[in-house]
């Protein structure tokens, strides 16, 4: 793999607008109307969200990530896809570079809702 060019410089204030938090994936569910999307139910400590992620074709068994902590962007506008609503975005590693994606996750367990950055 050849690393992509670095994106344009942003200010620290722009970076601070992203709210990236740790959540535990408590369930991974099929979305019948989609060939790519799976519905993740994610516990953020003080609340639970439904987040749609395009992992159906990336993993032999998408449910293997149930029970794992991962990073999620939680301050994005809700987005309707395949008849379902996504309340954030899975922050994974590799997809944009054509590498088999993996979860961005803490090296040891931390409380759900812990902020990254």
C-alpha positions as CSV (number, residue, x, y, z in Angstrom):
1,X,0.0,0.0,0.0
2,X,1.2,3.5,-0.8
3,X,0.0,6.0,1.8
4,X,-2.4,8.7,0.5
5,X,-1.4,12.3,0.5
6,X,-2.1,14.1,3.8
7,X,-5.3,16.1,3.7
8,X,-5.3,19.9,3.9
9,X,-4.3,21.4,7.2
10,X,-7.1,22.2,9.7
11,X,-7.0,24.3,12.8
12,X,-7.2,22.8,16.3
13,X,-10.6,24.5,16.7
14,X,-11.9,22.6,13.6
15,X,-10.5,19.3,15.0
16,X,-12.2,20.0,18.4
17,X,-15.6,20.1,16.6
18,X,-15.3,16.3,16.1
19,X,-16.8,14.3,19.0
20,X,-15.2,10.9,18.9
21,X,-16.1,8.5,21.7
22,X,-15.6,5.0,22.8
23,X,-18.7,2.7,22.8
24,X,-19.3,-1.0,23.2
25,X,-21.0,-2.7,20.3
26,X,-23.8,-4.7,22.0
27,X,-25.5,-6.0,18.9
28,X,-24.9,-6.3,15.2
29,X,-28.0,-6.8,13.1
30,X,-28.8,-7.5,9.5
31,X,-30.4,-4.8,7.4
32,X,-32.5,-6.7,4.8
33,X,-32.6,-3.8,2.2
34,X,-28.8,-3.4,2.1
35,X,-25.9,-5.5,0.7
36,X,-23.3,-3.5,2.6
37,X,-24.8,-2.1,5.8
38,X,-25.2,-3.7,9.2
39,X,-27.0,-2.1,12.2
40,X,-24.8,-1.7,15.2
41,X,-26.4,-1.1,18.6
42,X,-23.8,0.8,20.6
43,X,-23.6,1.6,24.4
44,X,-22.1,5.0,25.2
45,X,-22.5,4.7,28.9
46,X,-25.3,7.3,29.4
47,X,-27.2,6.3,26.2
48,X,-27.5,3.8,23.4
49,X,-27.4,4.6,19.7
50,X,-28.1,2.8,16.4
51,X,-25.2,3.3,14.0
52,X,-25.1,1.9,10.5
53,X,-21.8,0.7,9.2
54,X,-20.8,-0.8,5.8
55,X,-19.2,-3.9,7.2
56,X,-21.4,-6.6,5.7
57,X,-19.0,-7.5,2.9
58,X,-15.8,-6.7,4.9
59,X,-16.1,-9.5,7.3
60,X,-17.0,-13.2,7.0
61,X,-19.0,-12.8,10.2
62,X,-19.9,-9.2,11.0
63,X,-21.3,-10.3,14.4
64,X,-17.8,-11.1,15.5
65,X,-17.4,-7.5,16.7
66,X,-20.3,-7.8,19.2
67,X,-19.0,-7.0,22.7
68,X,-16.0,-5.0,21.4
69,X,-15.2,-1.4,22.2
70,X,-14.5,0.9,19.2
71,X,-14.4,4.6,18.3
72,X,-17.4,6.4,16.9
73,X,-18.1,9.9,15.7
74,X,-21.2,10.9,17.6
75,X,-21.9,14.5,16.6
76,X,-22.9,13.9,13.0
77,X,-26.5,14.7,11.8
78,X,-28.7,11.6,11.7
79,X,-28.7,10.0,8.2
80,X,-31.3,7.7,6.7
81,X,-29.9,4.8,4.7
82,X,-31.7,1.6,3.5
83,X,-34.8,2.6,5.4
84,X,-32.9,2.9,8.7
85,X,-31.5,5.9,10.6
86,X,-27.8,6.1,11.6
87,X,-27.0,8.2,14.6
88,X,-23.2,8.5,14.1
89,X,-20.3,6.8,12.3
90,X,-18.0,3.9,13.1
91,X,-14.4,5.2,13.0
92,X,-12.6,2.3,11.5
93,X,-9.1,2.0,9.9
94,X,-8.3,0.9,6.3
95,X,-11.4,1.3,4.2
96,X,-10.3,4.5,2.5
97,X,-7.0,2.9,1.5
98,X,-8.4,-0.4,0.1
99,X,-7.1,-2.3,3.2
100,X,-9.4,-4.8,4.9
101,X,-10.9,-2.6,7.6
102,X,-10.3,-3.1,11.3
103,X,-11.8,-1.4,14.3
104,X,-10.1,1.6,15.9
105,X,-10.3,0.6,19.5
106,X,-8.7,1.3,22.9
107,X,-5.8,-1.0,23.9
108,X,-7.5,-1.7,27.2
109,X,-11.1,-1.3,28.3
110,X,-12.2,2.2,29.2
111,X,-15.6,3.5,30.3
112,X,-18.1,3.8,27.5
113,X,-18.5,7.4,26.4
114,X,-14.8,8.2,26.9
115,X,-13.7,10.9,24.5
116,X,-10.8,10.6,22.0
117,X,-8.6,13.5,21.1
